[in-house]
Amino acid sequence: MLELIVRGGMLVTPEGVRQADLGISGGRIVQVAPEIAEPARQEIRAAGLHVFPGLIDVHVHFNEPGQAHWEGIASGSAALAAGGGTAFFDMPLNSLPCTLDGPSFDLKLSAMQAHSRTDFALWGGLTPGNLEHLPELAERGVIGFKAFMCNSGLPQFPACDDATLFEGMRLAAQLGLPVAVHAESEALTAHLTQQKRQKGQTTWRDYLDSRPVYTELEAIQRALLFARETGCRLHIVHISSGAGVVMAAEARAKGVDVSLETCPHYLAFTEEDLERLGAVGKCAPPLRSRTEQDLLWNQVLQGQVDIIGSDHSPSPPEMKQGEDFFALWGGIAGVQSTLGVFLSEGWHQRGLALERLAALLAANPAKRFGLAQKGRLAEGYDADFALVDLGQTYTLRQEDLFYRHPISPYLGRTLVGVVQETWLRGQRVYALGKIEKPRGVRLLKGTIPFRTEP
């Protein structure tokens, strides 16, 4: 007998949307059919609902161990589940210690196993001075290595100089793992920031002016060159500009193995919103102009963007307060709202197909990082899914947020699509505003090297 049948829902897959039943046993999808005749121990009536594959967020900062008062694994993963997510990749910085060697990986893994509400993967760091530790991080199972091409804001995680980044990418290629880069030019952003601050210009507009689009393009260009020369699989995180996507897509067409990530906030807000939002909308790269946002949306709609990551990077409220905009913590709290934003801004307003959403939010992350049993509503895959009512809208309130600090630029925004339930490997982890802890969570390791096709 099947353990669970999800009956009559509209399955959202990269190949299309169709009504079908899901049969689940042992945490896996074992049957997909228009109608499953056999009984099950439990049944879900999903008629009128869309069944999305569980979101895989490849870019979050949950800050544990060491700084759980910023967010924490329990609250961060709960918010992910409330938004329809079933797996996340935690970045190596903002926790103490940063994940730069084997022992620091072990500490974070223990914290994840104790507190996470979903499955997870861990990024390892790539910084000056830790190249010798990349093999031990690879052996323990990191999903890849993260490098900053500009100041990270944390002394424990310094930016890579060109020599370090090049050697790190070459070593990562030998280890069979990708490198993710925060692509902003340190030389240019530091120079422009110094100019502004020396003149006492520290408003939100001055901050934007210190990180123009060309500082992102210069770094993307260098990262693409290094990837081509080393054979490294490159992942460019949180691309904020349509021009950045165009540059990377052109390199991919010429054979560079690169995947492109952008974030909901770049597609939901423009720089004009920053005056209203204040520090809650500060991020790096920063929000861009309406023209640049439209170009970015066009690249998403044309299929040039591969993955959507939230870059959830919260902080205590006091770190968002002050007159000097440069000194305020830069990070968007948004892991709970990714699906809602894309259903609203993308599907409802811009005509982004639901099947494209399934690819951006689940299938592509799984494929790119070699998660062979994740990201699809198909036989043999983990039973990770979210039941979503696309006929409902809601206005996001503070009391809806599962974050440690109920701060988000999306508060007060009306979003499309209510997540009713989220299931992880056949276990319900979220329902009707409440989190349920699963029986065990898993560290996800890439098992299938994947090359993007030009």
CORDARA-V900036 format. One record per backbone hydrogen bond with DSSP energy under -1.0 kcal/mol. CO is the residue of the C=O (numbers start at 1). NH is the residue of the N-H. Records with the same first field share a line. If there is no record, write none. Layout:
BEGIN
CO->NH  NH
END
This chain:
BEGIN
2->41
4->24
5->44
6->22
7->46
9->20
10->51
11->18
13->16
16->13
18->11
21->33
22->6
23->30  31
24->3  4
25->28
27->383
28->25
29->380
31->23
33->21
39->2
42->5
44->7
46->49
49->10
50->388
51->12
52->386
55->86  87
57->89
59->311  312
60->91
62->72
63->67
65->96
67->70
72->76
73->77
74->78
75->79
76->80
77->81
78->82
79->83
80->85
81->84
84->55
86->119
87->57
88->121
89->60
90->123
92->99
98->100
99->125
101->105
102->106
103->107
104->108
105->109
106->110
107->111
108->112
109->113
110->114
111->115
112->116
119->88
120->444
121->90
122->143
124->146
127->130
130->133
131->134
133->137
134->138
135->139
136->140
137->141  142
144->124
145->180
146->126
147->182
148->160
149->186
154->157
161->165
162->166
163->167
164->168
165->169
166->170
167->171
168->172
169->173
170->174
171->175
172->177
178->145
179->235
180->147
181->237
182->149  184
185->189
186->190
187->191
188->192
189->193
190->194
191->195
192->196
193->197
194->198
196->201
197->200
202->325
203->207
204->208
205->209
206->210
208->211
212->215
213->216  217
214->218
215->185
216->220
217->221
218->222
219->223
220->224
221->225
222->226
223->227
224->228
225->229
226->230
227->231
233->179
234->259
235->181
236->261
241->245
242->246
243->247
244->248
245->249
246->250
247->251
248->252
249->253
251->256
252->255
256->258
257->234
259->236
260->306  307
261->239
262->309
264->268
265->269
270->273
273->277
274->278
278->281
279->282
282->331
288->271
289->293
290->294
291->295
292->296
293->297
294->298
295->299
296->300
297->301
298->302
299->304
300->303
307->262
312->61
316->319
317->320
318->321
319->329
332->313
334->337
337->341
338->342
339->343
340->344
341->345
342->347
343->348
344->349
346->350  352
353->357
354->358
355->359
356->360
357->361
358->362  363
359->364
360->308
361->56
362->366
363->367
364->368
365->369
366->371
367->370
370->372  447
371->374
373->382
376->378
378->381
381->29
382->384
383->426
384->54
385->423
386->52
387->420  421
388->50
389->392  418
392->417
394->415
396->412
397->400
398->401
405->407
408->411
410->413
413->396
415->394
418->389
420->432
421->387
422->429  430
423->385
424->427
427->424
429->436
430->422
431->434
434->431
438->440
442->120
END
